[in-house]
């Protein structure tokens, strides 16, 4: 039961110290809450030489208002985000997503940064951050880099972060109704999750962003769903047509299929939960931008 | 979070109020180190952060699955295991008595973790609703009881504990 984690363990006191360690020769992984990384180490999915613990860097923790949006530090835990009035008022889909996270301990220990770096199809925050048009901020040897969520999630087990970079915060822009919903397996992980963000003017949708996680191995937007919504009213018929369009947005050949749910099952869930996410977003309070 | 340290071979912790030096093997988790030191109430259930059998209360972090915590990260920390529920005279905590009286434990494997989840909840919420208790137990897997008696036992213990009722409600 021992020797499951790398032999070398370092507690970092500052972002600069982390960057120095990441620039070294050792293959290094960052650990914060441990809920994403440690199970992967135990399964042998990742076998780094060194763990750098960032949980003591308080500058990476917290939620604030900044530049017409909400800024969330990488170390902020799911329960803090879910309980934040700021997030609930300005980025409702993310509040709902973090509130859905598996169980009490995972919510209390797991961090938004770890969730977005690993971006597992079972995770809640990715679809919400993608639908909300979030920006992920990393720091590396050449300074700060701001990455659109759309470029962040770029492949199975892959995000846009480089091995010498640290995710420091995410930024969510204001100004839309939004909502999130998921269906979960026995362990509390999501099977399929959908988040929707609607720019509205009266009863009319000016533009929509809809994202799904758990369909493909990484979160994706649903462009045909978004097109169906744009310029229309927010009625049941429109929502149903938009959800049908989801079936054309997801290539059946690339659906996630595992012991929890096969591809066909997932496709049905995508349609159904797409419709429910749109319902939630349409009844959510509008945000003043 | 003091200074950097690398691959220490032991950590100092305070377990249920007793100072102890725990040997740690390189790359081991807190669960593994605690069990090797004889703290067998910290169960190894799934070893992957799902079942809650290895729950401990770790310093300011509160309720934690010890199978996900690098042992090396715990130097200087307070650790509470289920034995920490006993009072100074070794009497059971009201939570434990209610679990016994209501048949809330069957095989018992998950029970230390469940009791610590219940204890942690009662620290945060002295009058928990049934829903709050179910939420607090969402990170514990019990294959025997179906959770109903556990929820009832935690509720009953909450009623027995001081501060469970508003202060004006009379004597205790």
Interface residues (C-beta under 8 A of the other chain):
Chain A: X1 X2 X3 X4 X5 X6 X7 X8 X9 X10 X11 X12 X13 X17 X31 X33 X34 X35 X38 X39 X42 X43 X51 X53 X55 X56 X102 X103 X104 X105 X106 X108 X109 X187 X188
Chain B: X1 X3 X4 X5 X6 X7 X25 X26 X27 X28 X29 X31 X32 X35 X44 X47 X48 X49 X50 X52 X55 X61 X62 X63 X64 X65 X67 X68 X69 X70 X72 X73 X117 X135 X136 X137 X138 X139
